[in-house]
Structure formats: C-alpha cells, structure tokens
Amino acid sequence: MKIYKSHEMKEFSNMKVGGSAKELIVIEEKSEIVEALKGRDKVFLIGNGTNTLLSDEFMDVSFISLKNLKKVEDLGDGLVRAEAGIDFDDFIEYMKENDYSGLENLAGIPGSLGGLVYMNGGAYGTEIFDCIEEVEIVDENHEIRTLKRDEIHFTYRKTEIQQKKWIVLSTTFKFQKGYDEARVEELKEKRGGNHPLDLPNLGSTFKNPEGHYSARLIIEAGMQGKRVGGAQISMVHPNFIVNHGDAKASDIKELIAEVKKEVKKHSGIDLEEEIIVVGE
C-alpha cells in the first residue's frame, strides 16, 4: 500500500479536471483494503475516472485506487474471477483469448471492471450483471464478504453496492463459449465514430429516461454545442461533455445544470446524471 498526501487528482480524471485531495491510497494487495479504511471516514474509491467529476477545490477526501488489482483467474466450467482494477478493455481481450462470450455488447465502454459492476454498466440491451455469479465486496462495516448475484439488488445503472457505498474487490462471471469478435469490432468502430474519444470526457453524462434517449432530448432542447468555459456539449454525441483543454469542474457543473433546465422546459422530463460528482 502506498499513501500520497495532498495529491493532485487531475491525472485520475478522464476529464482532466480536479484539485488536490487529502490523500491518495494505492492498494497493491486485496488484504490491505481493510487497513486503509480504518480511521478514515471520508473515503472515495477512484477507478479510471471515466464517470467521476472531481471538484476544482481541495477535497478533504481519502481516495483509494485499486488500479493495481488486475488478476484474472479461470475457475473452470465457464467461471472467471477478475479483480476490480482491471481495465474493461483488457477484460474483453481476455474473453477473446479464451473464447468466452456474454459481454460483447459492452465492448469499448471505458473504465475499470469494478466501476462497471458498481453501477451495473451496460449497452445495447446487455448489462454486466447478466453474466455475474457473485461479487466480493467490502461492506459498510469494513468486512470483506462475497455475495451471490441474487443477494444484490440492482436495476438500470444502479446497484445496492453503489447505494450502500460498498467497494467491489472482485467479481466472478459465468460465460459461455463462442466469443463474437465481429460484434466487438463493430461496436468499437461504432463508438469510435459516434463518441468524442479525441477529447477528455466523462462518458455518458445523463441516464436515458424510460422511453427516451438523453441525446435526443438534448438536441431537441437546442443544447448541443452549448459551451461554458472550456466545457462543451459534444457535437459528436450530445450526451457527452468534452474538455477543450481548459475546462474547470465548475464549468461542467454549470453546463449540466443548464442542460437539465432546458430539457425540462422543452420536454417536461427531468434528466438524471449518470456521472458521480466528488467534492461538492
């Protein structure tokens, strides 16, 4: 375990914004997590920073990174246990190498495996929980527990893990054979063309309201291209906010508030953020 005091957090933000934190704790063995949590009441688990907006100001928070927990074990009979820190693209590559199928529709989603499990990430009708057998977590009492899939409440982009601020350590999946490489390549190409991957961003900013697409609502409200400071509603995909190089977290928050206001005015629909804001 490594501890860095008064650490600048911008490097941990996919949006490349954020101030300094009280400390950053990098976990190198799963057994260290309980010790890291002791005596710390303001803790936030930071993954790849793909859906996390960090405040510009000093954050009185102990950030914990599991980026070094990347082990993947084949347990046989289609069962695979993977630690939370592995990049999801690398996990998809593992599936390819071992001819496992089940999560191809999620290919190209940025972030760590633990982050996707934490929020039940998904795309094109598939959710990561579709293939989950069990999840190893650290609960609110700082105890490490392994929960079966049916012991965890989850819905669209929400989980009990997120609600109770548990920490995902590892996840066991059940896969079938027959990796669909063509589907993965199709989606990677589609994401590359439809998503603003050339600029820092936070991924999808808003959840899709039932029966609607946030991107369409944003276009209809006339907000695509709207800019506040260095932050802009992407012209490539309006559910993404991009950083033109000098955006601040305050710019992004103001832009989010304006989009929600205009969408509500135009359609009567309340947009709900998919991103997580730290240090408000």
C-alpha positions in Angstrom: 0.0 0.0 0.0 1.3 3.4 -1.0 0.0 6.7 0.5 0.4 10.1 -1.2 -0.5 13.2 0.9 -2.1 16.3 -0.7 -2.1 14.6 -4.1 -3.1 16.3 -7.3 -6.0 14.3 -8.7 -6.3 15.6 -12.2 -4.3 12.6 -13.5 -7.0 10.3 -12.2 -9.8 12.1 -14.1 -10.7 11.1 -17.6 -12.0 14.7 -18.0 -8.6 16.0 -16.8 -10.0 18.3 -14.2 -9.9 18.4 -10.4 -8.0 19.8 -7.5 -5.9 18.2 -4.8 -7.0 15.6 -2.3 -6.2 15.0 1.3 -4.5 11.7 0.3 -4.4 9.0 -2.4 -4.0 5.4 -1.2 -2.9 2.9 -3.8 -3.8 -0.7 -2.8 -1.4 -3.4 -4.0 -2.9 -6.4 -2.3 -6.6 -7.0 -1.5 -5.8 -7.7 2.1 -4.7 -4.0 2.5 -8.1 -2.6 1.9 -9.5 -3.1 5.4 -6.4 -1.4 7.0 -6.7 1.5 4.5 -10.3 2.1 5.6 -9.6 2.1 9.3 -9.9 5.6 10.9 -10.9 7.2 7.6 -14.5 8.5 7.4 -14.3 10.4 4.0 -13.3 7.8 1.5 -13.9 7.6 -2.2 -12.9 4.7 -4.5 -11.4 6.1 -7.7 -11.3 3.9 -10.8 -10.3 5.1 -14.2 -12.1 8.4 -13.6 -14.3 7.8 -16.7 -17.6 8.8 -14.9 -16.3 10.8 -12.0 -16.2 14.6 -11.8 -13.7 15.9 -9.3 -14.0 19.3 -7.7 -11.6 22.1 -8.5 -11.2 22.9 -4.8 -9.2 21.0 -2.2 -11.1 17.7 -1.4 -11.0 16.6 2.2 -11.2 13.0 0.9 -9.1 9.9 1.1 -9.1 8.5 -2.4 -8.5 4.8 -2.7 -7.2 3.3 -6.0 -7.4 -0.4 -6.9 -5.7 0.1 -10.3 -3.0 -2.5 -9.3 -5.6 -5.2 -8.6 -5.8 -6.8 -12.1 -5.6 -10.5 -11.5 -7.9 -12.8 -13.6 -8.5 -16.5 -12.7 -10.1 -19.1 -14.8 -12.0 -21.3 -12.3 -13.2 -23.8 -15.0 -16.7 -24.6 -16.3 -17.0 -21.1 -17.7 -16.4 -19.4 -14.4 -13.9 -16.5 -14.3 -12.9 -14.4 -11.3 -11.5 -10.9 -12.1 -10.2 -8.3 -9.7 -11.8 -4.8 -9.8 -8.8 -2.8 -11.0 -8.5 -4.4 -14.5 -9.3 -2.1 -17.4 -12.5 -3.3 -19.0 -10.9 -3.3 -22.5 -8.3 -5.7 -21.1 -11.0 -7.9 -19.7 -12.7 -8.0 -23.1 -9.4 -9.0 -24.6 -9.1 -11.8 -22.0 -12.5 -13.1 -23.1 -11.3 -13.1 -26.7 -8.2 -15.0 -25.9 -10.3 -17.6 -24.0 -13.3 -17.7 -26.4 -15.7 -16.5 -23.7 -19.0 -14.9 -24.7 -21.6 -12.8 -22.9 -20.4 -9.2 -22.6 -19.5 -8.4 -26.2 -22.2 -5.6 -26.3 -20.3 -3.7 -23.6 -17.0 -3.7 -25.6 -15.5 -0.2 -25.8 -17.1 1.1 -22.6 -14.3 3.0 -20.8 -13.5 2.3 -17.2 -12.4 -0.4 -14.8 -14.3 -3.6 -14.3 -15.1 -2.7 -10.7 -16.6 0.6 -11.9 -18.9 -1.1 -14.3 -20.0 -3.6 -11.7 -20.5 -0.8 -9.1 -23.1 0.9 -11.3 -24.4 -2.1 -13.4 -22.9 -0.7 -16.6 -24.4 -1.8 -19.9 -25.2 -1.1 -23.5 -27.3 -2.4 -26.4 -29.6 -4.4 -24.1 -26.8 -6.1 -22.1 -25.9 -5.3 -18.5 -22.8 -6.5 -16.8 -24.9 -8.2 -14.1 -26.3 -10.5 -16.9 -23.2 -12.6 -16.5 -22.3 -12.2 -12.8 -22.4 -15.1 -10.4 -21.0 -13.4 -7.3 -19.3 -10.2 -6.2 -16.6 -9.8 -3.5 -17.2 -6.6 -1.6 -16.1 -4.6 1.4 -19.2 -3.6 3.2 -20.1 -0.6 5.4 -18.6 -2.3 8.4 -15.3 -2.8 6.6 -15.8 -6.5 6.4 -15.0 -8.5 3.2 -17.9 -10.5 2.0 -18.8 -12.5 -1.1 -22.4 -12.1 -2.3 -24.3 -14.2 -4.8 -26.0 -12.3 -7.7 -29.5 -12.8 -6.2 -28.3 -11.3 -2.9 -27.6 -8.0 -4.6 -30.4 -5.6 -5.6 -29.7 -4.0 -9.0 -31.7 -2.1 -11.6 -30.9 0.0 -14.7 -27.5 1.7 -13.9 -28.0 1.3 -10.2 -26.9 -1.3 -7.6 -27.1 -1.9 -3.9 -23.3 -1.7 -4.0 -23.5 1.9 -5.1 -26.3 2.8 -2.7 -24.5 1.4 0.3 -21.1 2.7 -0.8 -19.6 -0.8 -0.7 -16.3 -1.4 -2.5 -16.0 -4.0 -5.3 -12.9 -6.2 -4.9 -13.5 -8.9 -7.4 -16.3 -10.4 -9.5 -17.0 -14.0 -10.6 -18.6 -14.3 -14.0 -20.3 -17.3 -15.8 -19.6 -17.3 -19.5 -20.5 -19.4 -22.5 -18.1 -20.3 -25.2 -18.2 -18.5 -28.6 -16.7 -15.0 -28.4 -18.3 -12.8 -31.1 -15.3 -11.0 -32.4 -17.2 -9.4 -35.3 -19.7 -7.8 -32.8 -16.9 -6.4 -30.7 -15.1 -4.9 -33.7 -18.4 -3.5 -35.0 -19.1 -1.8 -31.6 -15.6 -0.4 -31.3 -15.8 1.1 -34.7 -19.3 2.5 -33.9 -18.1 4.0 -30.6 -15.1 5.5 -32.3 -17.2 7.2 -34.9 -20.1 8.2 -32.6 -18.3 9.2 -29.4 -15.9 12.1 -28.9 -12.9 10.0 -27.9 -10.4 12.5 -29.2 -11.1 14.9 -26.2 -11.2 14.4 -22.5 -14.8 13.4 -21.4 -16.8 11.7 -18.7 -18.6 9.2 -20.9 -22.4 9.4 -20.8 -23.4 12.4 -18.7 -27.1 11.5 -18.2 -29.1 8.3 -17.8 -31.6 7.6 -20.5 -35.1 8.3 -19.1 -37.5 5.5 -19.6 -38.8 5.5 -23.2 -36.4 8.3 -24.2 -32.8 9.0 -25.2 -31.0 11.7 -23.4 -29.0 12.6 -26.5 -32.2 13.3 -28.5 -33.7 15.3 -25.7 -30.6 17.5 -25.5 -30.7 18.1 -29.3 -34.4 18.9 -29.2 -33.8 21.4 -26.4 -31.2 23.2 -28.6 -28.3 22.5 -26.2 -25.9 20.5 -28.5 -22.8 22.6 -28.9 -23.5 24.7 -25.8 -20.3 25.8 -24.1 -19.4 27.1 -20.7 -15.7 28.0 -20.3 -13.7 25.1 -21.7 -16.5 22.6 -21.4 -18.9 21.9 -24.2 -21.8 19.6 -25.1 -20.2 17.5 -27.7 -21.1 18.0 -31.4 -20.3 14.3 -32.0 -22.6 12.9 -29.2 -24.7 15.3 -27.2 -24.8 13.1 -24.1 -21.0 13.7 -23.7 -19.4 16.8 -22.3 -15.9 17.4 -23.6 -13.0 19.4 -22.3 -11.3 21.6 -24.8 -8.2 21.9 -22.6 -9.0 24.5 -20.0 -12.3 23.4 -18.5 -12.9 23.5 -14.8 -15.3 21.3 -12.8 -17.4 24.5 -12.1 -17.8 24.9 -15.9 -19.1 21.3 -16.2 -21.4 21.6 -13.3 -22.9 24.8 -14.7 -23.3 23.2 -18.1 -25.1 20.2 -16.6 -27.5 22.5 -14.7 -28.3 24.4 -17.9 -28.9 21.3 -19.9 -31.3 19.9 -17.2 -33.1 23.2 -17.1 -33.6 23.5 -20.8 -34.6 19.8 -21.3 -37.1 20.2 -18.5 -38.5 23.3 -20.1 -38.7 21.8 -23.6 -39.9 18.2 -22.8 -41.0 18.2 -19.2 -38.5 15.4 -18.5 -36.0 15.5 -15.6 -32.6 14.3 -16.6 -30.6 12.4 -14.0 -26.8 12.4 -14.0 -25.0 9.1 -14.7 -21.7 10.6 -13.6 -20.6 10.9 -10.0 -19.6 14.3 -8.5 -17.0 14.3 -5.8 -16.2 17.3 -3.5 -19.4 19.3 -4.0 
